[in-house]
Amino acid sequence: MFAVFKTGGKQYRVAAEDVLKVDKVKGEPGEIVEFGEVLVVGGDAVTLGAPTIAGATVAAEVLDQTRGAKIIAFKKRRRKNSRRKRGHRQEFTLLRITEILTDGKKPSKTAAPRPKRAPAPVAPADSEAETATPAGKTAAAPHKPQAKKAEKPKAKASAGKTMKSPAKAKSPPSKGKKKK
């Protein structure tokens, strides 16, 4: 199921468990916020609002309140010794979508606990890829060496001969009048 909602003058297409950055909204980290301006709800059947869907809300958990990267606004007027440098950092809220609700339902007041990720189980490798070591342990097969880059051929040095400096090239005769 997905929904398109509007906040901060922008529209966002979201599904459950999506994480997104929106312009700053009120709320502390861990708190649940609701967005009532839902424009589209989709899934098996798509519902379009005119302009919004009555009774539909999107609930999200506030993950963080932070600011974006600094943007420098530098203005300079030529030949007038006038310049202005101003920095700005836009505040935004990091959200995780918890629920997409329809028919006037209310969201749960607390955020669902996040399941902890267990490390991925190590699958036994193929017997061909393993080789035995002297200690009886198994190790992964050595990887194939990468192809070496083609080297440039070196200039042949002649033994005992010295290279002569090239003779000066004669300039072609001029077509104009000769200077005296």
PyMOL commands that set and color helices and strands:
alter all, ss='L'
color gray80, all
select strands_A, chain A and resi 2-7+10-15+19-23+32-35+38-42+47-48+57-77+82-101+130-132+138-140
alter strands_A, ss='S'
color yellow, strands_A
deselect
rebuild
show_as cartoon
